[in-house]
């Protein structure tokens, strides 16, 4: 991410087209001179450009170029705390989560990203892993999204049994009052298992810290905030009830830069790759 403060004149996106503007941005901030193969991400708003270049441009870059004037106008027209969080942390979060998902998901197959939001994490993940495909599903339509997103009622996943290899919930399940219901639906439509990024209610003032993070990140989008945070024992019990067993469990994600990570990172986050019990898979 880059906040332009040096007064250097940059051509507007309209001058050379958005794709050309992307190439200029990547060449300037990544040191890549041959950016002819960058594909437009489809996410543009005035001077902002979120970019997902192909492998020829050294993997993944996700950033935005803003003027000071645009930055302060945004800050005045939305929650100041939320805007700052978006400018400073969202791209980092998408990159780190996508990297973890890319490491954990086995090769090939189709993933259903339930509660995908604007699809930023899914888009970066798919750029990292060309062997997988991802479909988005959410309860709230977004005016701008990185991937095609279908709308559902938040309870019943509108796909047939075993339609996907994996179902992904990335910071989604604590936004529902009935986590078990969505876990059962995920097991129904997934032939291999479920990938979950969520929270542990663990440590000093854990609920208060999690509520603050949730409010900052989601309140301005009208996302439901039931603050339904579970302990690790509750998660383990729920997984057994729907016949899922942990294959990989990661609890040190490094989501935030220090010293923020000491407050909002430690003990509060996990990623679990869960496989269906073999007896389940064999009988289905």
C-alpha positions as CSV (number, residue, x, y, z in Angstrom):
1,X,0.0,0.0,0.0
2,X,1.3,3.5,-0.7
3,X,0.0,6.9,0.3
4,X,1.4,9.5,-2.1
5,X,2.7,12.5,-0.2
6,X,5.7,13.6,-2.3
7,X,3.7,15.8,-4.7
8,X,4.8,13.8,-7.7
9,X,2.4,14.1,-10.7
10,X,0.9,10.8,-11.7
11,X,-1.3,10.3,-14.8
12,X,-4.9,9.7,-13.9
13,X,-6.4,6.3,-14.5
14,X,-8.6,7.8,-17.1
15,X,-5.6,9.1,-19.1
16,X,-4.1,5.7,-20.1
17,X,-6.9,3.4,-19.1
18,X,-7.2,1.4,-15.9
19,X,-5.0,-1.5,-17.1
20,X,-2.2,0.9,-18.0
21,X,-2.5,2.6,-14.6
22,X,-2.2,-0.8,-12.9
23,X,1.0,-1.5,-14.9
24,X,2.5,1.8,-13.9
25,X,1.7,1.3,-10.2
26,X,3.2,-2.2,-10.2
27,X,6.3,-1.2,-12.1
28,X,6.9,1.7,-9.7
29,X,6.4,-0.1,-6.4
30,X,7.5,-3.6,-7.2
31,X,10.5,-2.9,-9.4
32,X,9.0,-5.0,-12.2
33,X,9.6,-3.5,-15.6
34,X,7.8,-6.1,-17.7
35,X,4.2,-5.9,-16.5
36,X,2.5,-6.6,-19.8
37,X,0.7,-9.6,-18.4
38,X,-1.0,-7.9,-15.5
39,X,-4.7,-8.7,-15.7
40,X,-7.1,-6.0,-14.4
41,X,-8.7,-7.2,-11.1
42,X,-12.0,-5.6,-11.9
43,X,-12.0,-3.6,-8.7
44,X,-11.6,0.2,-9.3
45,X,-13.0,3.3,-7.7
46,X,-11.6,6.6,-9.0
47,X,-7.9,6.6,-8.3
48,X,-7.8,3.4,-6.2
49,X,-6.4,0.3,-7.8
50,X,-6.3,-3.1,-6.1
51,X,-4.0,-5.3,-8.2
52,X,-3.4,-9.0,-8.6
53,X,-0.7,-9.5,-11.2
54,X,0.0,-12.9,-12.7
55,X,3.1,-14.9,-11.8
56,X,5.2,-13.1,-14.5
57,X,5.1,-10.1,-12.2
58,X,6.5,-11.8,-9.2
59,X,3.4,-13.3,-7.6
60,X,0.9,-11.3,-5.6
61,X,0.7,-7.5,-5.1
62,X,-2.2,-6.0,-3.4
63,X,-2.1,-2.3,-2.8
64,X,-3.7,1.1,-3.4
65,X,-2.4,4.5,-4.4
66,X,-4.1,7.4,-2.8
67,X,-3.5,11.1,-2.6
68,X,-3.6,12.9,0.8
69,X,-6.7,14.7,-0.3
70,X,-8.5,11.5,-1.1
71,X,-7.4,9.9,2.1
72,X,-8.8,12.7,4.3
73,X,-12.0,12.9,2.3
74,X,-12.6,9.2,2.8
75,X,-11.8,9.6,6.5
76,X,-14.4,12.4,6.8
77,X,-17.2,10.5,5.0
78,X,-17.0,7.2,6.9
79,X,-15.9,6.0,10.3
80,X,-12.4,7.4,10.9
81,X,-11.3,4.3,12.7
82,X,-12.7,2.0,10.1
83,X,-11.1,3.9,7.2
84,X,-7.7,3.9,8.9
85,X,-8.1,0.2,9.5
86,X,-8.9,-0.4,5.9
87,X,-6.0,1.7,4.6
88,X,-3.4,0.1,6.9
89,X,-4.5,-3.5,7.5
90,X,-7.0,-4.9,5.0
91,X,-4.5,-5.6,2.2
92,X,-2.0,-7.1,4.7
93,X,-4.8,-9.3,6.1
94,X,-5.9,-10.5,2.7
95,X,-2.3,-11.3,1.7
96,X,-1.5,-13.2,4.9
97,X,-4.8,-15.2,5.1
98,X,-4.5,-16.1,1.4
99,X,-1.0,-17.3,1.9
100,X,-2.1,-19.6,4.8
101,X,-5.0,-20.9,2.8
102,X,-2.8,-21.6,-0.2
103,X,-0.4,-23.6,2.0
104,X,-3.2,-25.6,3.7
105,X,-5.6,-26.5,0.8
106,X,-4.6,-29.7,-1.0
107,X,-4.1,-29.6,-4.7
108,X,-6.9,-29.2,-7.2
109,X,-10.6,-28.9,-6.8
110,X,-13.3,-26.2,-6.3
111,X,-13.8,-24.1,-3.2
112,X,-17.0,-22.4,-2.0
113,X,-16.1,-19.3,-0.1
114,X,-19.1,-18.8,2.2
115,X,-19.4,-15.2,3.5
116,X,-16.8,-14.0,1.1
117,X,-17.6,-10.3,1.4
118,X,-16.0,-8.5,-1.6
119,X,-14.0,-11.6,-2.4
120,X,-10.5,-10.0,-1.9
121,X,-9.1,-12.9,0.0
122,X,-10.5,-15.4,-2.6
123,X,-9.1,-13.5,-5.5
124,X,-5.6,-13.3,-4.0
125,X,-5.8,-17.0,-3.1
126,X,-6.8,-18.0,-6.6
127,X,-3.9,-16.0,-8.0
128,X,-1.6,-17.9,-5.8
129,X,-3.1,-21.3,-6.6
130,X,-4.0,-21.7,-10.3
131,X,-5.0,-25.3,-9.7
132,X,-8.1,-24.4,-7.7
133,X,-11.3,-22.5,-8.6
134,X,-13.4,-20.5,-6.1
135,X,-17.0,-19.4,-6.0
136,X,-18.3,-16.7,-3.7
137,X,-21.4,-16.8,-1.5
138,X,-22.7,-14.1,0.8
139,X,-25.8,-12.6,2.4
140,X,-25.0,-9.0,1.5
141,X,-24.6,-7.8,-2.1
142,X,-21.6,-5.6,-2.6
143,X,-21.5,-2.9,-5.2
144,X,-17.8,-3.8,-5.9
145,X,-16.3,-7.2,-5.7
146,X,-13.2,-9.0,-6.8
147,X,-15.0,-12.2,-7.7
148,X,-18.6,-13.1,-8.8
149,X,-20.7,-13.4,-5.6
150,X,-24.0,-15.2,-5.3
151,X,-26.5,-14.3,-2.6
152,X,-28.0,-16.7,-0.1
153,X,-30.2,-16.6,3.1
154,X,-27.4,-17.2,5.5
155,X,-28.7,-20.6,6.5
156,X,-29.1,-23.0,3.6
157,X,-26.3,-23.2,1.1
158,X,-28.0,-23.3,-2.3
159,X,-25.9,-26.1,-3.8
160,X,-26.3,-29.9,-4.0
161,X,-24.6,-32.5,-2.0
162,X,-20.8,-32.8,-2.6
163,X,-20.8,-30.0,-5.1
164,X,-17.4,-28.7,-4.0
165,X,-14.2,-30.2,-2.7
166,X,-13.9,-27.7,0.1
167,X,-16.0,-25.0,1.9
168,X,-14.2,-22.0,3.2
169,X,-15.4,-19.8,6.1
170,X,-13.0,-16.9,6.6
171,X,-14.0,-14.9,9.7
172,X,-17.7,-15.7,9.0
173,X,-19.0,-18.2,11.6
174,X,-18.9,-15.8,14.6
175,X,-21.3,-13.6,12.6
176,X,-24.1,-16.2,12.8
177,X,-26.1,-17.2,15.8
178,X,-26.2,-20.9,14.7
179,X,-22.7,-22.0,13.9
180,X,-23.6,-25.7,13.9
181,X,-26.2,-25.2,11.2
182,X,-23.7,-23.7,8.7
183,X,-21.1,-26.4,9.7
184,X,-23.7,-29.1,8.8
185,X,-24.5,-27.4,5.5
186,X,-20.8,-27.2,4.7
187,X,-20.3,-30.9,5.4
188,X,-23.2,-31.6,3.0
189,X,-21.9,-29.7,0.0
190,X,-18.1,-30.5,0.6
191,X,-16.7,-33.8,-0.5
192,X,-13.3,-33.4,1.3
193,X,-13.8,-31.0,4.2
194,X,-13.9,-27.5,5.5
195,X,-11.4,-24.7,6.0
196,X,-12.1,-22.3,8.8
197,X,-10.5,-19.0,9.9
198,X,-12.1,-17.7,13.1
199,X,-11.5,-16.7,16.7
200,X,-10.9,-18.3,20.1
201,X,-12.3,-16.6,23.1
202,X,-9.2,-17.0,25.0
203,X,-7.0,-14.8,27.2
204,X,-7.4,-11.6,29.1
205,X,-10.4,-9.5,28.0
206,X,-10.7,-11.7,24.9
207,X,-14.4,-10.9,24.3
208,X,-13.8,-7.2,24.6
209,X,-10.8,-7.3,22.2
210,X,-12.8,-9.4,19.7
211,X,-15.8,-7.1,19.8
212,X,-13.7,-4.1,19.1
213,X,-12.1,-5.7,16.1
214,X,-15.4,-6.9,14.8
215,X,-17.0,-3.4,15.2
216,X,-14.1,-1.6,13.5
217,X,-13.9,-4.0,10.6
218,X,-17.6,-4.6,9.9
219,X,-20.1,-2.1,11.4
220,X,-19.9,0.3,8.5
221,X,-20.9,-2.5,6.1
222,X,-24.1,-3.4,8.0
223,X,-22.7,-6.8,8.7
224,X,-24.5,-8.7,11.5
225,X,-22.5,-8.5,14.8
226,X,-23.9,-11.1,17.3
227,X,-20.3,-11.3,18.8
228,X,-20.6,-15.1,18.9
229,X,-17.1,-16.1,20.0
230,X,-16.4,-19.6,21.0
231,X,-13.7,-21.2,23.2
232,X,-11.4,-23.8,21.7
233,X,-13.4,-26.5,23.6
234,X,-16.6,-25.3,22.0
235,X,-15.0,-25.5,18.5
236,X,-13.7,-29.0,19.1
237,X,-17.1,-30.2,20.3
238,X,-18.9,-28.7,17.3
239,X,-16.5,-30.3,14.9
240,X,-17.0,-33.8,16.4
241,X,-20.8,-33.4,16.2
242,X,-20.6,-32.8,12.5
243,X,-17.9,-35.5,12.1
244,X,-15.1,-33.3,11.2
245,X,-11.5,-33.8,12.4
246,X,-8.7,-31.3,12.3
247,X,-5.9,-32.1,9.9
248,X,-4.0,-28.9,10.4
249,X,-4.5,-26.2,13.0
250,X,-2.6,-22.9,13.0
251,X,-2.9,-20.4,15.8
252,X,0.0,-18.0,15.2
253,X,-1.0,-16.3,12.0
254,X,0.9,-13.0,12.2
255,X,-2.0,-11.0,11.0
256,X,-1.0,-7.6,12.4
257,X,2.3,-5.8,12.7
258,X,3.8,-5.6,16.1
259,X,3.0,-4.2,18.6
260,X,-0.7,-4.4,17.4
261,X,-0.3,-8.2,17.2
262,X,0.3,-8.5,20.9
263,X,-3.1,-7.1,21.6
264,X,-5.3,-8.2,18.7
265,X,-3.4,-11.3,17.5
266,X,-2.1,-13.5,20.2
267,X,-4.4,-16.4,21.2
268,X,-7.4,-14.9,19.4
269,X,-7.2,-16.4,15.9
270,X,-6.9,-19.8,14.3
271,X,-7.1,-21.5,10.9
272,X,-8.3,-25.1,10.8
273,X,-8.2,-27.5,7.9
274,X,-10.9,-30.1,8.8
275,X,-11.5,-33.3,7.0
276,X,-14.6,-35.4,7.1
277,X,-14.3,-38.7,8.9
278,X,-13.3,-41.4,6.5
279,X,-16.4,-43.5,7.5
280,X,-18.5,-40.5,6.4
281,X,-16.7,-40.1,3.1
282,X,-16.8,-43.8,2.4
283,X,-20.6,-44.1,3.0
284,X,-21.5,-41.0,1.0
